[in-house]
Amino acid sequence: MEKWYRNAAVYQIYPRSFYDSNGDGIGDLAGITEKLPYIKDLGASAIWLSPFYPSPMIDFGYDVCNYNDVDPIFGTIADFDGLVAAAHESDIRVFIDYIPNHTSHLHPWFIESRSSKNNPKRDWYIWKENEGEVPNNWLSVFGGSGWELDPITDCYYFHSFLKEQPDLNWRNPQVQNAMKNVLRFWLDRGVDGFRIDAIYFMYKDPEFRDNPLNPNYQPGIMDPYQTHLHTYSFGLPETLDMLKEFCDVLGEYKDTFMVSEVYAPVPDLIPFFKICSPRIHSPFNMNLISMPWDAVCYREHIEEIEENLTMEDTPNYVLGNHDRSRVATRLGPSRARLLAFLQLTLRGMPFIYYGDEIGMEDVPIKSEDAQDPWEKNVPGMGFGRDPARTPMQWSAKKFAGFSSAKPWLPIAENYVERNVEAESKDASSMLNVYKTLLKARKDLPALHHGAYSSITTDNHALYAFERVAEEEKLIIILNFSDQEQPVHLLGIGEVIATTDGRPAETTTTDLNSLVLQPFEGYLVRLS
Ligand code: GLC
């Protein structure tokens, strides 16, 4: 039987910003449960929850102080169990975030580790003696040195991210076991999969060699973290070995899947797809986030993926997440719509960041309102992630129907028009395009599990491909330009969907005489 994850559309929820059920201005698990009917109606087949674990929230939950519980801000473990049960009842699978690289500085493991040099947990983190200067030149992603001098024992510990996020020592087998048991804890509670955070940071050079300088660094333009190439503190080969061990843990359970956070070009992603047998893991493919707007670039990228993967692999495409500017802001609404059309008609697992389905945009945040620690550490360079994390826009009501209290981040100014309720009533809304295509992914065999192949056209503004399964052949044609484009392909078929929303009635089109409007996309079933 076809595995659910081979074509699952996954909806990413940032719990703080999805729906606030208890009126404190912060979203919660019960709020997510309440909104499951919306996710079902949208047509997503799985949700991924960004962290909800107990945390001082210095990095908004990516600083965990107990892996096996729920932060009171988000509810209780009973709320979590209720959410999983309700999701499963609606045939929605649940992925959760797994954060192996670092804990919070308030995690009991770190409190013990830092307490003395001979504490049994000392070696659970990465410690170096104080010899008068920082142990080497390794940097923190969020700014400055990655080393922090801890006064308790006068030694340095390493943190790839904030100093309040000390890195675990994955060369210690006790850490490996404890963290594998975290996977089992949640698998036993019924989760269907994990999104592995910051996986490429897990292993560090055992000799702690200095990282080389980046010869292409451009001061003032590039992130100061990019002054070095992170040869010895990032992307070590041991990562894949441990990933395989994670797969073995998941293999103890039925029908589970993992995705891991890797930003890399296709050749570096392929080994991550192939590491587990059976293929229960895919790395995120983030490449569409930064792809130049060019039909040929997109086509070549998808071909590279398809040529390197088999039907047993699960490709995936990410257009946005809680760390990146929203797709509608990066590209503008028309291009974002066309890109969603592409994403939802490709093979594999599309990831949909909450709110992108209604075309939510980045919300400008005044410096005094900044919440994100990255913005606070490296201000004014545009690294802050708050603009893409603002509350979901449910309706035209006060606070966009997200909460009865003032939300933790401001609401977009355009929420009165751009919200779920308004778009539900508008046949040509972005939301309607998502719903139509997500439904088609379930109903049409070729979209559900069909093979992909590109269609050659001489017109470089167009990207066309087909999906084929059994007797069904679908053609997808996308116009990447801001001009009308004649299509000139052979075939007559039924229009299933367009970027304008579902056609009012069933229409037939001759692909030879079809003319696409600027940024228009068509999905046609050949007769
Ligand atoms: C990942 C998360 C990001 C977080 C970082 C540190 O990149 O997606 O939000 O800040 O890891 O945990």
Residues whose N, C-alpha, C, O or C-beta is under 5 A from the ligand:
A	BS01	GLC	D59 Y62 F161 D197 A198 D323
